[in-house]
Amino acid sequence: MIRFSIFLLPVIALVAADEPTWNKPLPEWNVEDAKAVLTGSPWVKVVTVAYMRKLSESERRDGGNMEAEGASKGVGIEGLDNFSLFGSGKSKNPGKATPATKLWIRWESALPVRAAELRGADNAAPTIDGEDYAICVYNLPLTVTGFDMKVLPESLKRVGWLKLDDGKEVKPSRVLVRPDGSGIATLVYFFPRSANITSDIKRVEFVAQVGRAYLSQFFYPEEMKFQNKLAL
């Protein structure tokens, strides 16, 4: 028994060394730990988006928004020929897309994300209130929205949702737009907790349409645990 225990010690140490940083107690986190959570954890995705082609005059007229650059309420996504699903790796016609933009999507309401933002002094992180799930899209150029800022939040609310693998779809209760003053904005999507996302749900797809950009990104609840508890 003694020999067997001694033999196992290096293995146990190796397993502990491979534990993700977010499994450490919060008081032990340093700036590097925070950076690891915000750049390589299950709550954070880095994606590249290519934009839909601009709408024709007739499409803008049919959609009821002559100023829109991308899809509007009268033009369904399925009716557009050239768009990419970022995060999925699929593209119908990437050759005709405009230059790609890298975006960050964070499951903002998750405790590890909020803790990492505080520890790392992330000034770009928005203040979130209430008990809803919150998902943020960072680094979005406002030029792709095609909507007046006054109506943009309601427009985004109509064309955003969560898709659960049991077939359930959850619409956002509200969407906030946080411009940074340089033509870039952070979008904050709030979804009701009544959706009751559990670790039994294999994956959750965040879907949103923002002017000419169509967003699609998967999250996996089983991986999104902090100290063995689901953190959303």
Backbone bond lengths (Angstrom), bond angles and torsions (degrees), N, CA, C in turn:
res aa  C-N    CA-C-N  psi(-1)  N-CA   C-N-CA  omega(-1)  CA-C   N-CA-C  phi
1 M - - - 1.464 - - 1.522 110.67 -
2 I 1.332 117.10 -40.12 1.458 120.72 -179.34 1.519 110.08 -63.81
3 R 1.327 116.17 -46.27 1.460 119.63 179.23 1.524 111.30 -61.38
4 F 1.316 116.98 -40.46 1.461 121.71 -178.71 1.528 110.45 -63.75
5 S 1.325 117.45 -41.68 1.462 122.23 -179.78 1.517 110.78 -65.64
6 I 1.318 116.96 -43.65 1.456 120.74 179.34 1.524 110.45 -62.86
7 F 1.310 116.34 -38.72 1.464 120.57 -179.87 1.530 110.83 -63.48
8 L 1.336 116.68 -33.67 1.455 120.13 -176.22 1.522 113.61 -78.47
9 L 1.325 118.74 -19.82 1.452 120.83 -174.81 1.524 114.05 -56.00
10 P 1.345 119.68 -47.00 1.470 118.78 178.69 1.523 111.96 -62.16
11 V 1.341 116.93 -35.61 1.465 119.99 -179.52 1.519 110.20 -65.53
12 I 1.357 116.51 -44.13 1.455 121.03 179.33 1.531 110.17 -62.04
13 A 1.311 117.06 -42.28 1.460 121.11 179.70 1.516 110.87 -63.21
14 L 1.350 116.53 -38.96 1.456 121.00 179.96 1.523 111.06 -65.35
15 V 1.342 116.77 -42.81 1.459 120.50 178.48 1.515 110.75 -61.55
16 A 1.354 116.27 -42.83 1.462 120.41 179.95 1.518 110.92 -63.39
17 A 1.338 116.35 -37.88 1.465 119.84 -179.66 1.516 111.73 -66.52
18 D 1.333 116.76 -26.85 1.453 120.92 -178.63 1.528 113.12 -87.15
19 E 1.333 117.28 -3.15 1.460 120.37 179.31 1.522 109.48 -63.19
20 P 1.342 118.52 135.62 1.466 120.16 178.77 1.517 111.21 -63.80
21 T 1.311 115.86 150.67 1.462 121.02 -175.12 1.513 112.54 -59.58
22 W 1.337 117.72 -29.75 1.463 119.32 -176.90 1.531 113.13 -74.65
23 N 1.317 117.62 -3.30 1.465 119.98 173.98 1.526 112.20 -87.62
24 K 1.340 116.27 -7.36 1.454 120.02 176.56 1.532 109.83 -73.75
25 P 1.328 118.71 150.06 1.468 120.59 174.07 1.525 110.13 -58.34
26 L 1.314 117.80 141.89 1.463 122.04 -176.13 1.531 113.52 -54.76
27 P 1.326 119.44 -40.96 1.479 118.08 -179.58 1.522 113.82 -60.84
28 E 1.331 116.87 -19.42 1.470 120.20 -178.63 1.522 112.77 -89.56
29 W 1.321 117.86 -5.85 1.463 120.27 -178.38 1.525 110.67 -69.01
30 N 1.343 115.25 140.96 1.458 120.63 169.97 1.524 109.20 -117.37
31 V 1.304 117.24 -173.74 1.468 121.01 -177.03 1.521 111.22 -62.08
32 E 1.332 117.16 -38.53 1.461 120.12 179.55 1.526 111.57 -66.10
33 D 1.315 116.79 -37.78 1.464 120.32 175.98 1.522 110.21 -62.07
34 A 1.325 115.90 -44.06 1.465 120.48 179.14 1.519 110.84 -60.93
35 K 1.319 115.83 -42.10 1.467 120.06 179.46 1.526 110.89 -63.39
36 A 1.317 117.20 -38.26 1.464 120.92 179.33 1.521 111.10 -63.10
37 V 1.340 116.95 -39.80 1.469 120.68 178.69 1.523 110.89 -65.84
38 L 1.332 116.58 -40.42 1.465 120.69 -174.49 1.524 113.49 -83.03
39 T 1.338 117.03 -6.50 1.465 118.53 -179.22 1.522 114.12 -123.50
40 G 1.345 118.01 -17.47 1.455 117.35 -175.06 1.509 115.31 -147.21
41 S 1.330 117.00 28.54 1.461 120.11 -178.68 1.525 111.37 -106.50
42 P 1.330 118.88 168.52 1.475 121.38 -178.96 1.525 113.90 -65.48
43 W 1.333 117.61 -12.83 1.467 120.83 -179.01 1.515 112.90 -90.34
44 V 1.328 117.12 -6.36 1.465 120.92 -172.77 1.525 109.71 -129.64
45 K 1.331 115.85 132.61 1.456 121.59 179.45 1.526 109.48 -126.83
46 V 1.328 115.60 139.21 1.459 121.22 173.00 1.518 106.95 -110.42
47 V 1.316 116.07 123.09 1.455 119.58 -174.04 1.519 110.37 -132.51
48 T 1.295 116.08 160.86 1.459 122.48 177.78 1.513 108.68 -118.01
49 V 1.317 116.76 133.87 1.458 120.83 -177.13 1.522 110.16 -120.78
50 A 1.320 115.17 137.45 1.458 122.06 168.73 1.518 106.14 -112.28
51 Y 1.322 116.48 142.33 1.449 119.36 -168.73 1.521 113.50 -92.14
52 M 1.346 115.45 155.44 1.452 121.86 174.58 1.532 109.32 -63.62
53 R 1.299 115.87 156.18 1.458 119.76 173.16 1.519 109.06 -63.96
54 K 1.323 116.70 158.06 1.451 120.14 176.49 1.528 110.14 -70.78
55 L 1.320 115.11 147.72 1.462 119.71 179.69 1.523 110.81 -73.09
56 S 1.311 115.06 149.00 1.454 120.17 173.46 1.522 109.30 -76.24
57 E 1.313 116.16 168.87 1.469 119.98 179.74 1.523 110.97 -60.83
58 S 1.326 117.82 -40.31 1.468 120.65 -179.12 1.527 111.05 -67.11
59 E 1.357 117.62 -36.97 1.464 120.99 178.51 1.522 110.87 -67.29
60 R 1.346 116.30 -39.69 1.455 119.51 177.48 1.525 110.41 -64.97
61 R 1.329 116.02 -39.20 1.462 120.06 179.50 1.522 110.52 -65.73
62 D 1.347 116.72 -43.45 1.467 120.58 179.41 1.522 111.32 -64.68
63 G 1.338 116.51 -32.04 1.455 120.23 -179.15 1.513 113.44 -82.35
64 G 1.335 117.30 -8.42 1.455 120.12 177.42 1.511 114.24 79.95
65 N 1.343 118.11 16.29 1.462 121.07 179.86 1.523 108.18 -143.14
66 M 1.326 115.88 94.78 1.459 120.64 -175.86 1.530 112.64 -70.65
67 E 1.346 116.90 -13.66 1.460 120.59 -179.90 1.524 112.45 -91.56
68 A 1.332 116.60 -10.47 1.464 120.20 -173.91 1.519 111.30 -68.80
69 E 1.337 116.23 141.46 1.459 121.25 175.66 1.515 111.47 -94.16
70 G 1.348 115.57 -35.07 1.454 120.18 -178.71 1.505 110.39 -112.28
71 A 1.353 116.26 -157.48 1.446 120.30 -176.11 1.521 111.65 -64.35
72 S 1.328 116.14 142.24 1.452 121.27 174.81 1.510 108.38 -122.58
73 K 1.312 117.35 -172.98 1.455 120.65 -169.04 1.523 113.69 -62.63
74 G 1.334 117.39 -21.38 1.457 118.39 -178.26 1.513 113.88 -95.55
75 V 1.320 117.10 -1.69 1.464 120.61 -177.53 1.520 108.47 -121.00
76 G 1.318 116.77 113.16 1.460 120.33 -179.03 1.506 111.47 -75.52
77 I 1.332 116.00 152.63 1.462 121.31 179.07 1.514 110.83 -57.33
78 E 1.333 115.50 -37.19 1.465 118.56 -176.87 1.522 112.05 -66.62
79 G 1.339 117.65 -15.49 1.454 120.72 -179.29 1.505 113.73 -88.91
80 L 1.343 118.32 -3.06 1.445 121.77 -178.86 1.525 110.08 -98.48
81 D 1.313 115.42 137.17 1.457 120.23 -173.93 1.524 113.58 -83.06
82 N 1.321 116.94 -38.14 1.455 119.73 -168.68 1.519 111.31 -116.77
83 F 1.306 117.45 96.22 1.459 119.88 174.32 1.513 109.60 -151.59
84 S 1.318 114.88 160.80 1.461 120.36 178.71 1.510 109.92 -120.85
85 L 1.323 115.90 145.31 1.450 121.50 172.50 1.509 106.62 -96.06
86 F 1.329 117.83 104.87 1.456 116.90 -178.26 1.510 109.04 -81.18
87 G 1.315 114.92 145.95 1.449 121.18 -175.03 1.518 111.83 92.76
88 S 1.325 117.65 -20.35 1.457 120.18 -179.03 1.518 111.82 -100.84
89 G 1.339 116.37 -17.77 1.448 119.83 -179.32 1.509 113.96 78.70
90 K 1.349 116.47 11.70 1.455 119.83 -178.22 1.526 109.92 -111.36
91 S 1.311 116.54 145.74 1.449 120.14 177.95 1.519 109.57 -148.71
92 K 1.327 116.50 131.19 1.460 119.24 178.93 1.524 111.53 -76.16
93 N 1.331 116.44 -35.12 1.453 118.69 -177.59 1.528 109.71 -155.90
94 P 1.327 118.27 69.85 1.450 120.06 -176.32 1.510 113.89 -65.24
95 G 1.334 117.54 -22.28 1.460 120.18 -178.55 1.511 113.43 -65.02
96 K 1.323 117.91 -23.82 1.451 121.09 -178.62 1.523 112.35 -101.99
97 A 1.320 117.19 5.42 1.461 120.18 -177.89 1.521 110.26 -78.41
98 T 1.334 117.08 154.35 1.439 121.97 173.76 1.521 108.61 -76.01
99 P 1.359 117.83 169.01 1.472 119.10 -177.58 1.521 112.34 -51.98
100 A 1.327 115.39 139.26 1.458 121.11 -174.59 1.528 111.21 -76.22
101 T 1.311 115.39 154.05 1.453 123.24 177.88 1.517 109.24 -126.07
102 K 1.326 116.29 135.89 1.460 119.52 175.97 1.529 108.95 -87.40
103 L 1.313 115.58 130.74 1.452 122.01 179.02 1.528 109.59 -122.28
104 W 1.322 115.17 155.37 1.455 121.54 174.73 1.517 107.72 -111.86
105 I 1.308 117.01 134.64 1.459 121.40 174.33 1.534 107.61 -120.63
106 R 1.326 116.29 122.44 1.460 120.90 -179.45 1.529 110.15 -119.82
107 W 1.322 115.13 139.61 1.461 119.74 169.45 1.533 104.79 -80.39
108 E 1.317 114.18 86.94 1.465 122.46 -164.08 1.529 113.98 -65.34
109 S 1.318 117.78 -32.02 1.458 120.49 -175.45 1.528 113.46 -78.51
110 A 1.317 117.81 -7.81 1.467 120.82 -179.51 1.525 110.55 -68.23
111 L 1.327 116.74 135.16 1.462 121.42 -177.74 1.526 112.90 -54.70
112 P 1.337 120.86 -44.94 1.468 119.39 -179.91 1.524 112.94 -60.51
113 V 1.319 117.19 -35.62 1.466 120.73 179.36 1.516 110.40 -67.66
114 R 1.338 117.27 -47.37 1.462 120.25 -179.95 1.531 110.75 -62.76
115 A 1.332 116.13 -40.69 1.465 120.00 179.87 1.528 110.78 -65.75
116 A 1.338 116.47 -40.74 1.466 120.21 179.96 1.524 111.03 -66.09
117 E 1.317 117.37 -37.51 1.465 120.44 178.64 1.521 111.11 -65.17
118 L 1.333 116.98 -38.61 1.459 120.51 177.98 1.525 111.09 -68.89
119 R 1.341 116.13 -44.06 1.463 120.36 -178.11 1.530 110.91 -67.36
120 G 1.323 116.09 -36.66 1.456 119.96 -179.05 1.504 114.63 -90.77
121 A 1.346 116.79 2.91 1.470 122.15 -179.96 1.524 111.08 52.69
122 D 1.327 115.80 53.01 1.463 121.55 179.28 1.523 109.34 -81.06
123 N 1.325 116.91 100.71 1.459 121.23 -177.10 1.522 113.09 -72.94
124 A 1.339 116.71 -15.05 1.465 119.64 -179.87 1.521 111.99 -81.15
125 A 1.326 117.82 -15.02 1.460 120.92 -177.14 1.526 110.45 -68.02
126 P 1.324 117.81 128.55 1.467 119.97 -179.49 1.521 111.58 -77.32
127 T 1.314 115.30 157.40 1.457 120.49 171.86 1.517 108.15 -80.26
128 I 1.307 117.47 129.05 1.460 120.03 178.58 1.524 108.67 -117.41
129 D 1.321 115.16 144.75 1.451 120.14 -178.84 1.525 109.73 -125.63
130 G 1.312 116.52 169.24 1.458 120.14 178.21 1.508 112.59 80.23
131 E 1.323 114.87 -175.44 1.455 122.30 -175.39 1.526 113.06 -108.77
132 D 1.322 117.69 8.71 1.465 120.55 -177.25 1.522 111.51 -72.83
133 Y 1.345 115.48 160.60 1.454 119.78 163.88 1.531 106.45 -67.05
134 A 1.310 117.11 142.87 1.465 120.44 177.78 1.520 109.49 -131.35
135 I 1.331 115.70 130.01 1.464 122.25 177.43 1.521 107.65 -123.41
136 C 1.331 116.17 130.29 1.464 121.24 -178.07 1.525 111.36 -110.71
137 V 1.328 114.16 142.00 1.460 121.66 171.06 1.523 106.57 -112.85
138 Y 1.336 116.62 118.17 1.460 121.70 -177.92 1.522 111.02 -103.46
139 N 1.339 114.80 151.98 1.461 122.31 169.67 1.526 113.30 76.11
140 L 1.327 117.75 27.05 1.456 120.58 -178.29 1.527 110.92 -85.83
141 P 1.345 118.52 122.93 1.471 120.85 175.72 1.535 109.95 -69.03
142 L 1.318 117.08 126.78 1.462 120.32 -178.76 1.519 112.50 -66.22
143 T 1.324 117.07 -17.19 1.463 119.86 -179.16 1.523 112.93 -65.50
144 V 1.341 118.20 -18.78 1.468 119.88 -177.63 1.523 112.40 -87.98
145 T 1.347 117.62 -8.85 1.457 118.70 -172.89 1.516 113.20 -72.54
146 G 1.348 116.87 -40.62 1.464 119.63 178.97 1.517 113.67 72.12
147 F 1.345 118.56 14.05 1.456 121.73 -178.17 1.522 110.22 -129.28
148 D 1.325 115.73 152.89 1.451 121.65 172.26 1.528 108.28 -65.24
149 M 1.325 116.95 141.46 1.456 121.04 -177.73 1.524 112.31 -59.58
150 K 1.321 117.04 -27.71 1.462 120.13 -177.81 1.529 111.88 -68.85
151 V 1.324 116.33 -31.17 1.471 119.78 -177.61 1.525 112.25 -106.58
152 L 1.334 117.17 -5.00 1.461 120.21 -175.41 1.530 113.43 -58.57
153 P 1.358 119.92 -46.50 1.477 118.17 -178.92 1.526 113.59 -57.45
154 E 1.332 117.53 -43.04 1.466 119.72 179.51 1.518 111.23 -68.47
155 S 1.332 116.73 -35.62 1.465 120.29 177.99 1.522 110.65 -64.53
156 L 1.328 116.94 -41.75 1.462 121.03 179.19 1.527 111.27 -67.36
157 K 1.310 116.28 -35.64 1.468 120.93 -179.98 1.521 111.50 -61.44
158 R 1.332 117.04 -36.17 1.473 120.83 -177.23 1.519 112.28 -71.33
159 V 1.339 117.33 -26.27 1.468 119.66 -173.96 1.530 111.38 -121.48
160 G 1.325 115.96 39.77 1.462 121.48 173.82 1.511 109.56 -135.33
161 W 1.335 118.46 149.28 1.457 121.26 178.89 1.528 110.16 -170.06
162 L 1.328 114.16 166.87 1.455 122.10 169.66 1.519 107.83 -108.26
163 K 1.328 116.36 136.61 1.460 121.42 175.37 1.523 108.42 -112.89
164 L 1.323 116.50 120.54 1.459 120.78 177.63 1.518 109.64 -93.85
165 D 1.327 117.14 156.17 1.467 118.85 -175.04 1.525 112.86 -73.13
166 D 1.345 117.34 -5.53 1.467 119.19 174.37 1.523 111.47 -90.47
167 G 1.338 116.46 7.92 1.461 121.19 177.60 1.511 114.03 94.72
168 K 1.302 117.68 -8.95 1.465 121.48 -178.24 1.521 110.20 -74.75
169 E 1.329 117.04 139.56 1.460 122.86 174.97 1.524 109.07 -118.23
170 V 1.321 115.98 135.74 1.461 121.59 -177.16 1.521 108.67 -119.69
171 K 1.325 116.59 123.51 1.455 121.39 178.58 1.528 109.70 -88.56
172 P 1.345 117.16 149.98 1.466 119.49 178.21 1.524 111.47 -69.80
173 S 1.326 116.49 145.12 1.460 120.72 174.95 1.521 110.85 -78.39
174 R 1.332 116.20 -27.24 1.464 121.43 176.83 1.520 109.03 -167.89
175 V 1.328 115.40 162.96 1.462 122.05 176.87 1.526 107.84 -135.44
176 L 1.311 116.86 132.58 1.456 121.90 176.71 1.523 109.33 -109.10
177 V 1.326 116.47 143.65 1.460 122.66 176.93 1.526 107.54 -116.16
178 R 1.340 116.22 122.46 1.458 121.69 -177.62 1.533 110.06 -117.36
179 P 1.349 118.49 91.03 1.471 120.18 176.92 1.524 110.61 -69.62
180 D 1.344 116.20 149.49 1.461 118.83 178.92 1.522 112.64 -102.43
181 G 1.342 116.63 3.92 1.456 120.67 178.63 1.511 114.68 90.58
182 S 1.341 117.16 -4.53 1.470 120.15 -178.91 1.529 111.94 -119.41
183 G 1.323 116.57 19.20 1.460 120.00 -179.43 1.509 113.87 88.65
184 I 1.326 118.05 4.10 1.460 124.13 178.64 1.526 108.28 -113.67
185 A 1.321 116.11 144.12 1.463 119.11 -178.84 1.523 111.10 -135.23
186 T 1.326 114.50 156.85 1.459 123.15 169.10 1.518 107.67 -107.28
187 L 1.328 116.50 130.33 1.463 121.47 177.35 1.517 108.37 -104.11
188 V 1.328 116.71 134.43 1.458 121.41 179.18 1.530 108.24 -119.40
189 Y 1.333 115.65 114.10 1.463 122.21 178.79 1.530 108.78 -100.11
190 F 1.336 116.89 127.09 1.456 122.02 177.54 1.530 109.48 -107.79
191 F 1.329 115.72 130.51 1.464 121.63 179.19 1.529 108.79 -123.02
192 P 1.335 117.76 137.99 1.472 120.29 -176.01 1.522 113.21 -64.32
193 R 1.321 115.68 140.76 1.460 121.17 178.16 1.526 111.67 -67.52
194 S 1.316 116.29 -16.23 1.468 119.62 178.36 1.517 111.48 -61.82
195 A 1.343 117.45 -13.89 1.465 120.55 174.59 1.523 110.84 -63.26
196 N 1.341 115.86 -24.77 1.466 122.12 173.88 1.529 112.27 52.63
197 I 1.318 116.06 60.77 1.462 121.10 177.63 1.525 109.05 -76.67
198 T 1.302 116.99 122.24 1.459 122.45 -179.62 1.526 110.14 -116.31
199 S 1.314 115.82 172.39 1.465 120.32 179.10 1.523 112.01 -71.09
200 D 1.339 117.27 -9.45 1.462 120.56 174.83 1.521 111.62 -73.85
201 I 1.340 116.47 -19.41 1.462 120.88 175.51 1.524 107.61 -76.78
202 K 1.304 116.94 119.54 1.465 120.16 -174.63 1.522 112.39 -68.51
203 R 1.331 117.33 -39.80 1.452 118.60 178.23 1.524 110.05 -153.99
204 V 1.324 113.96 153.61 1.464 122.37 177.62 1.520 106.94 -124.65
205 E 1.313 116.56 127.74 1.456 120.52 178.83 1.521 109.60 -102.96
206 F 1.325 115.79 122.52 1.460 121.59 173.34 1.515 107.65 -90.84
207 V 1.323 116.43 124.05 1.467 121.67 -177.56 1.520 108.48 -127.85
208 A 1.314 117.06 134.64 1.457 121.00 177.65 1.519 109.52 -153.52
209 Q 1.324 115.14 146.39 1.453 120.72 173.92 1.519 107.04 -114.26
210 V 1.319 116.50 127.64 1.458 122.14 -179.00 1.517 107.71 -127.96
211 G 1.324 116.68 93.00 1.457 119.40 -176.53 1.510 110.71 59.30
212 R 1.331 116.23 -116.40 1.458 120.85 -178.73 1.516 113.00 -91.07
213 A 1.321 117.85 1.93 1.468 121.28 179.99 1.521 109.91 -103.94
214 Y 1.325 116.34 132.10 1.463 122.11 177.79 1.521 107.68 -115.96
215 L 1.330 115.96 120.09 1.452 122.32 -172.95 1.523 111.02 -104.89
216 S 1.304 116.73 136.02 1.458 121.88 175.96 1.527 108.58 -149.46
217 Q 1.353 116.56 117.01 1.459 120.08 -177.55 1.520 110.85 -144.78
218 F 1.336 116.59 135.45 1.462 121.74 -179.95 1.528 111.45 -93.17
219 F 1.348 114.89 143.77 1.452 123.49 169.54 1.531 107.36 -125.33
220 Y 1.329 116.46 150.05 1.462 121.04 -174.60 1.534 109.85 -122.83
221 P 1.336 117.70 100.84 1.467 121.93 -175.13 1.526 114.32 -52.73
222 E 1.312 118.53 -36.68 1.469 120.70 -178.08 1.527 110.89 -59.69
223 E 1.333 116.88 -29.28 1.462 121.37 -179.94 1.528 112.01 -87.23
224 M 1.327 117.21 -15.50 1.463 121.71 -171.20 1.526 110.65 -94.59
225 K 1.319 114.83 58.11 1.458 120.69 -178.44 1.525 110.07 -115.97
226 F 1.317 114.29 139.19 1.453 121.63 177.14 1.516 108.17 -121.13
227 Q 1.332 115.63 118.57 1.464 121.72 -175.37 1.529 110.94 52.33
228 N 1.343 113.49 45.92 1.472 123.93 175.17 1.531 114.47 69.04
229 K 1.321 117.51 14.63 1.456 121.08 176.38 1.524 110.11 -123.07
230 L 1.334 116.49 139.19 1.456 120.55 179.06 1.528 109.23 -59.77
231 A 1.321 116.53 128.85 1.470 121.45 -177.60 1.525 108.77 -123.20
232 L 1.314 115.14 99.76 1.453 121.29 177.91 1.535 110.92 -125.17
